[in-house]
Each structure stands twice: as C-alpha cells, then as structure tokens.
Amino acid sequence: MPGPERSLLAPGLGRLASFDYACPVALVGPQPLLNSSPLSVLLSDLREERAASVPFPPGETRLSMARTRRFANEPLPMLLDAYERFGPVFTLRLFHSNVVFMLGPAANHYITVTHASNFLWREGHFRDLIGLMGDGLLTIDGEFHRRSRLIMLPAFHREHIAASVEVIVEETTRALEQFTPGAVVDLYAITRRLALRVAMRALFGLDPDGERARAIDAAGLFEQALAFYASEYVLRVFRGRGSPWARLQAAARKLDTLIYSEIAERRATGRRGQDILSLLLDAHDEDGNTLSDLQIRDEVMTLMFAGHDTTTSTVSFMFYELARHPQIVDRLLAEQDAELAGRRPSASQMVSGELGELELVLEETLRKYPPAWVGPRRAIDAFEFEGHTVPERAFVNYCSWASHHLPDVFAEPEAFRPERFTPEARAALPKGAYVPFGGGSRTCIGMRFGQLEVRTIATVILSRFTFSLPEDFRLEIRQMPTISPKRGLPVIVHPRASAPLADLSAAA
Ligand code: HEM
C-alpha cells in the first residue's frame, strides 16, 4: 500500500505540528522546509559561507576532492592528524563546504549540553538522511523535537524494554541455527537480520514472518538505502535513474509499503499492544488531533533504522575484538558459569547490566567503535570556543570516534582494554570524554534498549559458541552513515567447550 506523497526532500510538519501523549499541550510551528534541489542547496551553502561574519577556525580549507574522498573512506586518521596539527577546533573543506570539527571532552560537552540550543541537527552535514527517515526524532529540532521525544519516552522506560528480553533471547536462539561448528559465517549479516527482526517485533509489534514482511527483504532494503551514504559525495547530488539517491528512494518506498499497511490495519481493527506504533497511533493534542500516517511513518522509519543499525555494528565489533582476545572470552565464560549457572539470562540482569565483565567489554567496544560516530550540527549564531571563532550557519560536528581516540584521555587508544571502564577508572574520566550515546537533550532515546539488546545477544551467543577470525581477514571500517565492518565479519564458529545454558532452546 503506497503512502502519502512526499513532494519535497523534507516536507515539514505543518499539517499537525504538535501533539501530546499524556497531557494537553499547545500547537507549535512546523519544521522548516529544506530545498529539494541539490544544486540550490549547494549554492545556498556557498553563499552563506561567503557571508560569514567571523573567520573559520584554522585547517584545510582549499577545495580538494582527494581530501573529500579520503574523509569518506578514512575519517578517523584524518581527524586525529588534524587534531595534532590544529588543536581541538579545526576546519576541513569537504566537497563544497567548510566543516568545523570540535574534538575532545570539552567540545562534546559544549555542543551536546551547555550550548545545544545554538545547534540544529536538521541542517547539518547528514541532512540527506531526511530523504530516508523524513521528519522523525533524529532529524527534527527545537520545540517540535522536545514534544516528539516526550511522546516516545514512555516506550523506552525500564519496565517496557524489560519485556523485550524474551523476544531477543528467542530470536537470537533461532539465529544460532545458522552457526555450524567449523564453518565460516558472516556474523555482521546475521546480526543485521536478527536486529531488524528484534526491532520489528519488540518496538513495533510487527510480525517478521507475516505475509507482508515476508514479501520484502527489510534488511536488504535498509542495506540498499544506506548504501547512499557510502557513495561518493559527488554522486550523491544526482537524482536521476540509477543514481544512489534513486536506489535509496526505491528501497524506502518498499519499506513504506510495510509500514503503511501495518498502520492501516491497526487503524481499521483498533488492535494495539505495548509497542511504539500503538503509542503513536493513540497520541493526540488537546483538540483531539492525532498524528497523520506520514508522521507515524517517519518516526517508525527513524526508529527502525536507528534501532537496528547501531546494535548490529556494536555486536559485530564486540565479537571481532573477542575473537582477538581469547583471555577476555575466558573471563566472560567464567562469569556466565558463575552468574547464570546454566539458566537463561533474566530480564533484570540484562536491563541493569549485572554481568560485570560483559559490561566492561560493551563499554570498551563502544569507546573504540561508537557506531553513531559523528554528531552533525549547523550553528545558528557565531560563537567562540577555545580561542577560535566559528561563524553563524557553519557546519559543526562533534565526533565520539575521534574523541575516544585521544591519547591524553584514553592512553594507547588502539588497545582494547575493558578495564578502562571499572567504576573507579570511569569516575576519573572528564565530563564529555565518553559519548557513544551523545548527550544532553538529544541523548540516544534507545540507549537502554540498545544496551539491553547487545548484552542479551552476546550472552546467548556466548552460551553456545566462540569465534576466531580467518587468517587473511583484516578489519576495514566503512561509514554508512554509522560505522560497520566494510566487508562484513567472517568468523569461524567453535562450539563452547563447557556446558551451554540449558534452557535456551526451550525458548526457540
Ligand atoms: C548501541 C546502540 C546505540 C548507539 C551507540 C546509539 C547512539 C546514538 C547517538 C550517539 C545518538 C545522538 C546523535 C547526535 O548527537 O547527533 C543517538 C540518537 C538517537 N538514537 Fe541511538 N544509538 C543506539 C541504539 C539506538 C536504538 C536501539 C534506538 C531505537 C530503538 C535508537 C534511537 C535513536 C534516536 C531516535 C535518536 C535521536 C534522539 C534525539 O535526537 O532525540 N538508538 N543514538
């Protein structure tokens, strides 16, 4: 079933600008429209840059396609090199525009917490994501963002997400059927499918085995849509047949069919559950206005994307590091034996992160490989930070990935050391040093759900299997726009030597 037509790149939200879940609120204005023509967007960026009232911070500001290409492929070494040369605030010209990067604890805290109201997400460097997600929580700003968050927060409360542990154990147990001892499997591809099934079931009450979901390959379609963000900058401005943009749109339209038909069915039957879709369908403002299908679609698409892509990467990077550190695996298995003693993990263990060794591994994985690695923003007004001026309307990014690799904050940053996150070591970190989930009013809304999901998937996998890496495998990382292993994660499967958790199979 096709949904409402979306005529512009970002249609704005004028039809129903505000809504409320629990208490009446006043209507607020629509989100600004973004121009749909890449050429006029480009020209407007250049005009605004030329009109800047104060200089950009030092850096590499001459046009260079080689730099642009290198940044798309290897942003981390470039950012760390620029930090060495220019300090925590610098400018890189990427494609047509100057982009200011602010690295380190103070910068992260400045952008996400103390001065967050001077920055817009929607007009930042990742604004193309609006083409896939529309106006969901990630891509909106200001009062509309605040109210949208209020609507969705109840769905992420502890007791709500605790109920997902059952689904995650069941889905992971099922996914383990693909693991044959001695065989090589692509853990990244398996986890993407698993995480999408979990997101569909746990967040939206969608049946991944139902007729509608089976008719499309949702994981494949997300892969196809997100490939746009891995394509060459210059190709991203084209809109014609066969362009990365056209492929993104085609995939989004197929995913829309699934979402809109579910909305229609729920509206027609009145069927509701404890899921976010039910929450959105019943949201209303004080005049009884409800959300349009288009608005619900945008939130669902945003959460489906954010809710599976990040956890997929985290699980993959975690098992990549575990395959290289058998002594850490031994500690995790000993912990399972002691804490679970053959029982399946309980919801409270998984919600609270009670398996301490696993928790350290999770935190260190998110330090070294924060999947949402960059926080793209656009400055509203000019400002000063650490002795440099940044003009109004400048693209400004904070970057957890580079900030987590500053040797004066995390010694020997390339080493995988879970003990960095013992309570004492963590307490000694400066404010803003560790930001895998962002911070302030835009802190990841799915943080608890994501942590719980990764913990549960890892616990179930480790109850049965450990992995090693094929000898010729070298990890390369791509950004799409979250970071993930570039060519998947091939692992050799080994059955666990000691007794597996006894009653997991009962859940399958
Ligand atoms: C390991 C898992 C995850 C990581 C590392 C992660 C990371 C992040 C980060 C860094 C941000 C802030 C980006 C910025 O400042 O620009 C963010 C925002 C967001 N995340 Fe996550 N995320 C994870 C899982 C999830 C899950 C499971 C969901 C949904 C179920 C989710 C939904 C969102 C949404 C909707 C936002 C936008 C929040 C807002 O602007 O109010 N994330 N995430």
Residues whose N, C-alpha, C, O or C-beta is under 5 A from the ligand:
A	BS01	HEM	L137 L138 L303 A306 G307 T310 T311 T314 P371 A372 V374 G375 P376 V435 P436 F437 G438 S441 R442 T443 C444 I445 G446 M447 F449 G450
